[in-house]
Amino acid sequence: MRKLHLACWLFLWLCLPAFGESAPAALTLGDALRLAVTADPWLVGSQYREEALLSEATAAGSLPDPTLNIAAGNLPLDTFDINQEAMTQFTVGVSQAFPRGDSRALSRQQRMQLAEQEPLLREERSAQVQRTVTQLWFTAYLAQETIGLVEQSRGLFDHLLAAASTRYSAALGSTRQQDLVRAQLELTLLEDRLTGLQQRRDAAQRQLAEWIGADAALPLAAPPPDSSPVSEAVLRASPQQHREWIVRHPAVRAVDSRIDAVTTEVELARQGYRPAWGISAQYGYRDDDPMGRDRADLFSVGVTFDLPLFTDERQDKQVSATLARVEALRTERQLLARRLLAELETALARLQRVDERADLYATRLLPQMADQAEAALAAYNNDDGDFAEAVRGRIAQLDARMASLAIAIERQQLMASIEYLTVAAEHEIREAPAQMTGAAQ
């Protein structure tokens, strides 16, 4: 299979000699991926969201601010003399509230769990961006290289038209006027193909520019080989290994973090059955009485708490609501894992068929098309064949080369989807050699 992949790309290099030499300012796939990930504002916003949640976690774990109370009490309204009545006093009090049960610790834990999903979401977003940009890059590359194939064929049809015109003018062989008309028609059709391909290339470049900016207008360099240790390991893995990788996909793990956060919210709702407490202390200053005798200052201390006696319409409903949200998220996680696994299995099945087609083109169709085209042209040059047959042979050869190129590009785009779906495998496979080296030491 690996030889087949190398043969496909060798064919691309051999059949496009004029385009094998990339310009100095060519855009490689790796450069496009780096630009897209670096310039993605969503990743920056995720970092800010994580910072905000971590700050909220610290604030949620703190006690409410104490309350300070300053008052003048029991002033006589007839004179406003603070010495007239024994009950008149100036008071300074402070009170502190304590949230219910473990509410502070649970609120802090919940926000920490929500913050933990942001790195996972960034990992998933980065993989998603790379998949999208890879597919757009290869769409533009397919249009670019197909344009090269058509331009090569246009030169060949120019040569055929010139040869047919010479033979017709010299009344050599069986060349007829309709042969000249047929050759000119094929040239016009090639021009139409070029226009359509240029339109597709421009559209792909504009879509790519959404992710990487103005560099999308640069010529595209030759892509790297589609064989890597990670891709080879993924293609050899068992269905059970695929399921395990899907379970460890960052999108699925992010939902796990949300489930943990909502589960903590259930415990937080259950704290509503416990009372909220508060303590207060107050100092009251009293002036001397009208006779000049000292009056004792006063000190008060108290404890307050609520009584959650009627829980049917509040606490019970809050707990049941959060429990329902947990189950809803678990269902969402199950559907997400099922969808990702189905996408992976579909992509792998398509990849198998694409490899079969690539093998068919590389080993049989392309050589046969080339032999047929050469035989038809040789027969025409020897005045033993039809000009229309020679033209059809060249058109069929061009179509086959374009189809083979499209198959090679389709394989690369499928591998981009597979790498996104098995992003968890990349860390596992790349860390395995390092772990083996550490164990050996």
N, C-alpha and C positions, 0 to 999 in steps of 0.2 A: 504493500500500500504506500509506503514511504517513497519507493522508487517511482510509483505512479505520480505522486505529487511533484517530485523533482522533474519528471519527464514533462509534466504539463507546463511547468514554468520554464523549462528549457525550450519548449516549443514557442512560448511567448517571446523569449529572447531571440530565437532564431528567425521567427517570422516577422519580427519588427526591428530589423537592424538599424533603420533610420531613427528609431525612437529609443534605442537602448542607451544613447548618450544623453543624459539629462543635463539641463542647463545649470549653471552654478547656483541659480536662485530657486532650484526646484524644492518643492515642499514634500518632505517625507511623511509617512504615516506617523512615525514617532513624534515628529515635531508638531503635527496637527493635534495629537492626543495631549501632549504637554500644554500646548496653548489653550485647548478647550478646558482642561481641568484647572489650570491656573487662573483663567479668566472667568470661571463660573461664579456669578454672584450668589447663587444659592448656597454654596459651600461656606462663603463668608457669613451669610445670614444665619446658617446653622451654628457656627461658632459663637455668634452673639447670643443666639437662643440658649446655648449651653451655659454661657457665662451668666445670663440672666437667671436661669433656673438654679445655678449654684449659689448665686447671691440670695435668691429667694429662700433657698434651703437654710442658709445661715440665719436669715431674719425669722423664718418660721420656727426655728428652734429656740428663739429667745423669749424671755418673759415680756409681757406687755409693760409699757412704761408705767411707773407708779404715778399716782394722782396726788397732787398737793392742793390742800384746801385752806384758805385764809378767810376768816369771817369775824364780824362783830355781832355778838348775840345778846338778845334781851336788853336792848337799849330802851330807856323810858322815853315815850313819845312827848311827854309834857315839857321836859327840860333837856333831854339828851345828855344828861350828866352821868358820866360813867361811875361816879361815886354814890349816886343816889340809891341804887338797888343792889342787893347782894348777888343777884343772878346775872348782872351785867358782866360780860367777859369778852375778851379777844381770844379767838381760838386759831390754832395752827394744827392742821391734821394731815396725815399722809396715809394712803391706802394702796394696797397691792393686790391685783387679781391673779389667780392661778387657773389656767385653762383646765378643762376636764381631763382627768386621768392622764394618759400618755399622749395627749393630743399634740403637744409640742414635738416630741420625738417622732411621732408618726407623720406629722406634716413635713418635718425635715426629711425623713426617709422617702416620702412620696416624691418630693421634688428632686432628690438625688436620683431616684429611679427614672424620673422623666428626663433628667440630664444625661443619664447613661445611654439613652437611645439616640442621642444626637450624633456621637461618633459612628454608630452603626448606620444611621441614615446618610451620613456623609460618605461612608464607604460604599453604600448601595448607590448613591447618586453618582459618585465617581465612576463606578463600574457601568452604570447606565449611560453616562456621558460618553465613555469610551466606546461602548457598543454603538451608540447613535452616530458618533463622529466617524468611526471605522466604516460603518455601512455607507454613510454619505461620501466619505473619501473614495471608497471603491466604486461607488456609482459614478462619480466624476472621472475616476481613472478609467473605468470601462468606456465611457464616452470618448475620452481623450485617445485611448489606444484604438478604438474602433474607427475613429476619424483617421488615424494613421493607416489602418488597413485599407479603408476606402480610397484614401489619396494614393496609396500604392497601386491599387487596382485601376484608378483613373489613368495613371501613367501607362499601364498596360493596354487599356482600351484606346488611348490616344495612339499607341503604337499599332494596334490592330486596325484602327481607322485609317492611319496613314498607309499601312501596307495594302489594305483593301482598295484605297483610292489609287495607289500606284498600279496595282494589278488591273483595276477596272479601266484606268486611262490607257494602259498599254494593251488592253484586250487580252490579258493573260489568263488562262485557265477559265474557271466557271464563275468568276466573280461577277455579281450582278448589282444593279443599282439598289435593289432592296437590301443588299448586304451593307451598303453604305448607310442607308437609312436606319437599318437595325443597329449598327455600331454607334451612330449619332444618338439614337434613342437611349441606348444603354448609358452613354455618357451623361445624358440629361437626367436619367434616373439616378445615377450616382451623385449628381449635383443635389438632387432632392434628398437623398440619403444624408449627404453631408450637412445640409441645412437642418434636417431633423436632429441629427446627432449633436450639432453645435447648440441647438436649442436645449437638448437634454443636458449637455455639459454646463451650459450657463445656469440652468435651473439648479443643478446639483451644487455648483459653486456658490450660488446665492444662499442655498440652505446651509451649506458648510460655513458660510460667512457669519451666520447667526451665532456660531460657536467659537470661531477662531478669528473673526474680523477680516481685514483686507488681505491677509495672506492666503485666503481661499482662492484668489485669482491667479496665484502662481502656478506654473506647470508642476505636475505631480511626478515625483521620482518613482523608480521601480519599487514595488512593495517588497518587504522582507519575505523569506520563505515561510510557508504556512505550517511548518513543523517545528515544535518546541517540546521540551520535556513535559510541560504542563498539558499541552494539547494531546500529546501521545498518551499520557497517563489517563486523561479523561476518556479518551476513545477506547482504552482497554479496560476501563473500570466496569464493574458489574452493576446491574440495576439497583441492588441494595446499596452500593456505594453512592450511586446517584441520589437515592432518597436521603442518605445521610448528609450529603452535601447540600441538598435543598433545605433540610432542617437547619443547617448552620448558615444558610444564606443571610446576609445582613438585614434584608428586608423582613425576614421571618423573625430574626433575633430582636429587631426593633419592636415588633409587635409583642414579643415576649416581655420586653421591658415595660411596655404599656400595660400589659396584663399584670405585671408585678405592682406597678403604680396603682392601678385600680383596685387590686387586692388589698393593698395598704389602705386605700380609701375606704374599703369595707371596714377594716379595723378602726379607722378614724371615725366612721359613722357610729360604730358600736360604743365609742366613748361618750356618745350622747346619753347613754343610760347612767352615766356617772355624774355626780354634781360638780359644778364649777365653784371654786372657793375664792374667798377674798379676806384679807385681814386689813384692819385699819387701826391707827393710833392717833390720838388727838390731845393736844395740850391747850388748856384754857387759862389765860391770864386774867386776874381780877385785881382792880386797884383797891387802895385802902378805903374803909368806910368813912362817912362824914365826920366821925369822931377821931379819925386818924389811926384807927386800929387796923392792923394788918389782916388781910383776908387770904385764906389759903388758895393757892392756884389749884386747878383741877386737871386730872389726866384721865383719858378714856381709852379703852382698847376694845375691839370687837372682831368678831368673825362672822362672815356672811357665806351662805351657800344656797344654791337653788335646789328645788325638789322635783326631779323628773318623774312625776307620778303618772302623768297622762301621756303614755308613749304610743298609743295606737295610731294616732294621726300624724305623728312627727318622726320619732326615732325609728319605729318599726318600718315606716315607709322609706326613710332614708337608707336604712340597711338593705331592704329588698331592692331598692333602685340600684344601688351600687353592685349588689350581687348580680342583677340582671345585666349590668354593663360588663362585668367580668365574663359572663357566659357569651355575650355578644362578641366580645373581643376574641375569645377562644374560637368561636365560629369563624370569625374573620381570618384568624391565623390558619385555620384548617383549609379554608377556601384558597388563601394565598399560596400555601404550600402545594395544594393540589394543582392550582393553575401553573405554578412554576415548573412542577414536575411534568405536567402535560406538555408544556412548551419545550422542555428539554428532550423528552422522548420524541416529539414531533421533529425537532431539529436534527436529532441523531438519525432518525429514519430518513429524512430528506438528504442528509449528508451521505448516507450509504448509496442512495440512488444517484446522487450527483457524482460520486466516485465511480460508479459503474458507467455512467455516461462519459466521464472524462477518460476512462480506460478505453471505451469503445471508440471515441474520437482519436485518441492518441495512437492506438494500435491498428485501427482498421479504416475508419472513415477518412481521416485526413490523408493518409498515403494513397488510398483509392481515389479520392477526389483529385489529388495532384496528378496521379497517373492518367486519369481520364482526361483532365484538362490538357496535359502534354500530348496525349495521343490524338485528341481531336485537333489540336493546333498543328501537329506534325502532319496529320492527314490533309488538312486544308492547305498547308504550305506545299505539299506534294501533289496538289490538285486531285486528291483522292477523297476529300471530305467536304462537308457542307460548312459554310461560314457560320450559319446560325448555330450549328452544333458546337463549333469552337467557342462561340460567345457563351452559349449555355454552360459549357464546361468551366469557363473562367468564373461565371457568376456563381455556379454551384460551389466552386472552390472558395470563393470569397465568403459565401454564406456559411460554409462549414468552418472556416477560420474564425469568423465572427461568433458563431455558436460556441466553438471551443473556448474562445476568450470569455464569453459570458458565463460558461460553466465554471471556469477557474475563478472568476470574480464571485459567482454565487457561493462557491465553497468558502471563500474568505469571509463573506458576509454571514454565512451560517456559523462559522467558527467564532465570529464575534459574538453572536447570540449565545452560543454554547459556553464561551468563556464568561459571559455575564451571569448565566444561570449557575455556573459552577465556580463562582468567584471564591467560595470557601475552599475549593480544592487547591487554589494557587498557593495559599499560605501553608497548607498541609504538605504539599509536594515540595515546595521550596525549603521548608524547614526540616524535612526528613533527612537530606544529606548532612545538614549541620548537626542534627541530633546524633546521627550515626558517627560523625567525626568526633563529637564530644564523648560519646560512649567508648570509642576506640582509645581515646587519650586517657 
